[in-house]
Amino acid sequence: MRDKGHYKTLKDVMYQKDVDYHYIAKKLDMGYSTVKARFSKPPVAENSSVWTLSEMYAICDLLNWDYDRLHELFPPASVRKDNVKQLRAM
C-alpha cells in the first residue's frame, strides 16, 4: 500500500494510522475492489471510478484529518507531484 504515485500522501497517512483498503471499504460500505481501484492512477475515462466529495470527507473523518487540508490527501488531477510538496508546506 505504500507505493509511490497517485494519492501518496493519503496512503502514507493510512499507513501511519494502520488503516488499510479493507477498513476503508468496510467503513464506506463499498467493495474492496472498488476502493482499490480508486487508489490506482487517476481515471482517464468519463465513466472511471473517482472519489465523491462525501467519500473524501468520510475518509478525512476516519483518519482524523482536517477538512481544510483535504487537498493534501486528494490533490486535483491538475496538480503536479512537485507542487504537492509546496502545498504541504503552506
N, C-alpha and C positions, 0 to 999 in steps of 0.2 A: 504494500500500500504506500510506501514512502518513495515511490518513483518520482523522478523529476518530470516537469511538464505542466500541463493544464491543471489548475486547482492545487498547485504545490503547497501553498500556504494552508489551505483547508486540510489537505492530507497531513501536513506536519502538525497542525493543532489537534487533529483527531488522534494522531499517534501519541502526542503528549498527554492527552486525556484518556487514552486507552479506549477509544471509540472506533469501531470498525464498520464496514459496509452492512453487515448483518444487523447491528444495533440500529443504524440509521434506517434501514429498511423496516425493521420492526416498529420503531417509534413513528415513522411516517406512514405506516400501513401500506408499504409498497413492496413489490417483489425485489429480491436480492439482485436479480439480473438487470432490472430497471435502474436500480441505484448504481450498480457497477457501470452500466452504460453511460450514465450521466457524468461519471467521473472520467470518462475517456476523453479523447481530444474533442475540441469544440465541434458542435454539429455543423454539417455543411449543407444539408438539405432542409427544406422548409418543414418537413414532417419529422425531422430528427427530434429526439427526446432532449429537452432542456429543462433546467430547474425553473419552477414557478417561483414567484416572489414569496408566496406563502410557505413554500418548502424551504427557501433560503432563510426566512425568519425562524422557522421551526428548528432548523439546524443551528442557527445562532443561539436559540434558547437551549438546545441540548448541550452546546459547548460553552455556555455562559459567556457568549461573545456579544459585545455591544453592537447594537444595530447601526450606529453611526460609523462603524468600521466594516460594514457588510462588503464594501468594495474590495477589501483585502482578501476575503475568502472567495468572493465571486466577482473577479475583475471582469470588466466589459471585454468582449472579444477584440475590440479595437486597441486595447492596452497591450503594448509590447511587454515582454518579460522584464526588460531593462527598466521600464517605467514603474513597474510594480514595486521595486525596491525604493524608488523615490516616494511613492505613495505611503509606504510603511513608515518612512522617516518623518512624515508630517505629523 
